[in-house]
Amino acid sequence: MPHSTPEAPVFPTPTLRSRLPEVGTTIFTVMSALATEHKSVNLGQGFPDFACDPALLDAVSQAMHQGHNQYPPMAGVLALREAVADKIHRLYGRSYRAADEITITAGATQAIISIVLAVVHPGDEVIVLEPCYDSYLPNIALAGGVAVRVPLTPGTFRPDFDKIAAAITPRTRCLIINSPHNPSGTIWSRADMLRLQEILAPTDVLLISDEVYEHMVFDGAAHESAARYPGLAARSFIVSSFGKTYHVTGWKVGFVAAPASLTAELRKVHQFNVFTVNTPVQYGLAAFMQEPSRYLELPAFYQRKRDLFRQGLESTKFRLLPSEGTFFQCAEISEVSDMREAEFCRWLTVEIGVTAIPMSAFYRDAFDQKIVRFCFAKEEATLRKGLERLAKL
């Protein structure tokens, strides 16, 4: 008689309590997958579809061949930190020491969560200005903090300083700002930064200044970095992104500039979070940054793309909002459709073949203003193809 095989025991996976019960798959992943499925022109997720400067690839390749393939210092390759410090001093007039005030990170997103984990204790309040980049609120939750959501003015997305001031309490640990602003494309002015400096002066509130689009400011305007303002710089973690600046978002390299005492706390988390960042890429970036024109020419480069895209949309029923910076263009859709933003973006992808992101995705409560965000960091041919399809509306 054949032998019966005993059934293998079943071991159930333990049930766990989610650290982020309200978080699902991001809108960017959802919309990009939908765009791929329907062969849509993806103007949703914020990444370029064009190549970086070949000289940057050569610099990284050279670093590899020169043997820069082992762990670099935890805080980053010194030559890159020095290049960052030189750039900040040249552009914004603030001196940071490469040794203990500049840290190279695995992108700006890792920088921000490391900062939040370093300074926010359970029960601390963190003010965020909505709409905001989608990592801010989960970062605060992971640190055990309490997010205090303050809306930017609907429609214009300008900061409401009376509401910001009113949100500050004895429990406020830090405030997160973002200029140039994702998703709206607005920038903070000198007057805005001075007003913020005035509000924070009598407090111990820290500032996280997300400046990843610092080199994408249009129409002759200047980027008003927190580094320009002594009262802000003294309490700020300033975050930027090489990926955004040099069209290499997949490399995931960024930096944080902060006073030494703040940097020391950041590095305590950074060393156990990622420890350090890709070595040859750091050496390549350090060499590439020796020519400042490679970032100083970005405003004109992206403004040409912005102007092409805006001109193409002028004949449609979209109402264009100002795009003062970043590589995003927001548009109001009420004359195009009576659908809600998220429904409209799905329909636009499936039926028209162009993908955008709903502004409501950047609000915790999915506040719907009938505004969508397009990304124009694309080849001219990509933009023209998208515009041809949007002209059908």
N, C-alpha and C positions, 0 to 999 in steps of 0.2 A: 504494500500500500504506500502511496506517496506520503511523504512527511508534510504535515501542515506547517506553514511558516508563521511563527507568532507575530501578531501585529506589533509594530513599533510603538512604544509609548508616545503619547502626545504631551508635549510640554508647552503650555500656553505662555505667550509673551506677557510679562507683567504689565499691569495698567499703570500709567504714570499720570501725574497731574501737570498739565502744560504750563511752562513758564510764560508763554505768550498765547493764551487761549483765544484772543481776538484776532490773531494774525493767521492769514491764509497765504495762498500763492499771490505774489505781487501782481498788480495790474500790468506791469511791464512784461512779465513773463507770459501772462495770459494773452495780451494783445499781440506780442511778437509771434507766439505760436499760431494765433489766428491768422496773422498776416502771412506766415509761411504756408499754412494750409490753403489759403485762397489766393496765393501769389499776388498779394497786395503790395503796393509801394509803402514800405514801412517808414513813415514819418513820425512814429510814436516814440520808441525808445531812443534815448539821447546818446547816440554814438555815431561817429563818422563812418561813411562807407568808402572813404578814399584812403590812400596810403599815406604813411608818414614820410618825412624827408629821408631819402636813402642814406644821407650822411649820418643820421642817427642810427640806422641799422648797422652801418659800417663801424661806427664808434663802439657799439655793443659787441659786434663780432670781434673787433680788435681786442677789446677787453677780455673776451673769452680766450683768444689765442695767446694773450699775454699772461694767462694763468690766473686771472681774477675769478676763480670758480669755487672758492671755499667761503665759509662764513665771513661776512664783514663785521665790523664793530656793531654791537647791539643798536646803537643810536643812528647808525648809518655811516657810509663811507665819508671820511672827513672832507675830501675834495668836493663832494656834492653838497654837504652842509655849508661849506665855505661859499660855494657858488650861490646857494639860496640866500645866505646872509648878505652877500654882495648885491644881489638883485633887490632885496628888500630895502637895503640902504640907498641904493641908486634911485629906486622908484618912489619910495615912501619916506625916506629920511630917518628911518629908525635903525639903530645899530643892534644887532643880535649877535651873541657869541656862538660861533659854530660848535664849540666844545660842549656847552651845557644849556643852550637855548634853541637849538634846531634839532628836530628828530625826523628821520625818514621813516615813513609808514607804508604799509601795504594798501595804498590807496587812501582816499579821503574818508571813505566809509569806515574803514578800520581805525583811522585816526579819531573819528568822532566817538565811536563806541568806547575806545580806550580812554579818551578824555572823560566821558561821562562816568565810566566805571571807576576812574581814579578820584573823582571829586564829589560824586553824588552818593550820599549815604541814605539808607532806608528812611523814608518819610520826608526827605528834602524835596523842595519844590523846584521845578525847572520850567521856566517860561518859554514856550514855543509860539511862534507867530505863524498862524495858518492862513493860506495853504503852505505846506512845508514838505521838504524831502522826506520820503517815506521811512527812512531809518531812524529819525529822531525819536519818535514816540516809543517804538520797541526798545531802543537803547535805554531810555529813561525807566521803562518797566523792568528791564533786566537788572538795573542797578537798585531797584526797590524805591525809586523816586516817584514823585507825583507830578505828572505833566499838567501845567496850567496853560490852557490854550487861549491865546489872545488873537482875534482875527485882524488881519490886515484889512484895510478899508475895501469892502466889496466893490468890484468894478475897476478901481484904480490900483489896488494892492499897495497903497502907501501905508507906512506905519502910523498908527494912531497912538501918539505918545501919552495922551491922557490915560488911555486904557492900559498901556504898558506900565506906567507909573502906579496906577491903581492896583495892578496885579502883584506888585512887590510886597512881600510880607516878611516878618522876621524869619520865616522858614525858607525863603527863596535862596537857593544855592547858586543857580546860574541862569543865564538867558542865552538862547541860541538865535543868532541872526544869520541871514544869508543874502549877500549882495555881491554881484548881480544875482537876481533871484530866480531860482527854479521852483515853481513852474512859470511865473508870470512874465519874466523878462524885464522887470523893473530894476532900477538901481537906486541905492541910497545916495542922497546928496550930502555935501559938506554940512549944510544946515541940519540935516537929519542926524549926522554923526555927532555934531556938537550938542544937539538936544539930548541924545542918548548919554553922552559923557556927563552932561549936567544932571540927568536923572540918577545915574549910577554913582555919582561922586560921593554922596553921604552914606553909601551902602557898602557891604562886603560882597556884593553879588559878582560872581565871575562871568566872563563873557566868552562864549564860543562863537567865533566869527568864521562862518563857512564862506570862503572866497575862491571856490574852485574855478569860477568863471572870470577871475580877475583880469584876464587879458582879452576879454570879449566885451568891450564897452564901446558904444557907437556914437556917431555924430559929434566927435570931438570932445566928448565928456571924459572926465578922469575917473578912475576907480578909486573910491574913497575907502581905502583899507583902514582897519582899526589901528594898524601900525602907525598911521599918520598922526594919531591923537594920543598924546602922552597919558591922559587920564583913562583912556580905553586900553591902550597897549599894556599898561601896568597890570591889568586884570584879565588880559585876553589870551586865549589859545587861538591862534590864527591858522586856519587850515586851507591848504591848496592842493592841486592835483597836477602832476606831470602828465597823466593820462589825458586829461582834458586839454592841456596846453599844447601837447605835441602829437595829438591824434592817435594815441596808443592806449585807449581805455582798457584794453585787455592786459596790459602789463601791470596794472594795479600798483602804482607807486605814487605816493603823495608826501606831504610834509606838514609838520606843525612847528610854528614859531611861538615861543612863550617865554616869559621871564624864568630865570633859573629855578626858583622855588616851585613854580608850577610845572616846569619841565621834569623836575625830579620825581614828582608824583605821577605824571604821565608815564615816564619810563618804567616805573615799578610795575604798571599794568602791561605796557608794551612788551616788556621782556618775557612775560609769561603768556602773552596773547599770540604774537607771531615771532617773538624774539628779534628777528631782523628780516631784511628784505633782499630780494634777488641781487646778487653781487655784481655781475657784469653789466646789468641794466643801470645800476647806480653809477658805475664808472663811465659808461657811455653817456648818460645824461650829464654828468659833470663836465665831460669834454664838450658836449654839444652846447651847453649853456654859456660857453665862453664867447659865443657870438650872440649878443643881445637882440639883434634884429630878428632872430628866430621866434621870439615871443612878442617883440614890439610891433611886428607887422600883422599880428593876428587881428586887431580891430578892423583894419581895412579888408583883410581876407574874408572875415565873416560878414562884414557889412555888405559886401558885394552879393553874397548869398542871400542875406536878409532882404536886400532891395529887390533882387530878382524874384524871390518868393512873394513878397508883398505886392509887387507890381502884377504878378500873375493872378493873385487873389482879388485884386481890385475890381475885376469884372464879374465876380461872383456875388452872392448874397451874404457872404460872411462879412461881419463887421470886425475890422482888425483893431486890436488893442495895440498900444505902443510896445515896441520891442527895443528897449534901451540897452540891453546887454544879454549875455548868454548866447546860445544858439537855438532859442525857442521863439516861436511866434504863436500868440494866443488869439483866438477868434471867437466871437459871439455868434451863436447859431440860431437865434430865435427866428430870423427871417428865412432860414433854410429848412428848419424842421421844428415840429412841436414835441419831438421826443426828448427824453431826459438825456443828459450827457453820455452816460455809459451805454445806453441803448443806441444812441446816435453813432457812437464810435464803433460799436459792433456792426451796425448797419452799413456804415461808411466803408468798413473793411470788406465785408462780404459782398455788398451790392455795387459799390463804386470802385473798390480796389485801392483805397488809400487808408492808411491806418493813422489815427491820432489817439491821444490820451485824454480822458475826461478830467477836467479840473477837480471834480468832486473826489477823485482818487487821492487827492492831497489833503483832504479834510477827514478827521476822525469820524465826524457824523455824516460824511458824504454830502455836504452842502452843495446844492446844485444851482449854478448861476447861468446855465446854458452857455458855458465856455469850454472850448477844447484847446489842447496844446499840440502844435506841430513842431517837429525838429527839422531845421534847415541845414544841419551839418552833413550835407550830402553832396555828391557830385552834381554838377549842373544838369547832366542828362537825367539823373534821378529826380531832381526837382521839377524839371520840365515834364517828365512823364507823369508825376503826381499832379501837376497843375492841369495837364490835359484832361485827366480824369475828373478833377474837381470842377472843371469848367462845365461839366454836364449838369451840375446842380442848379 
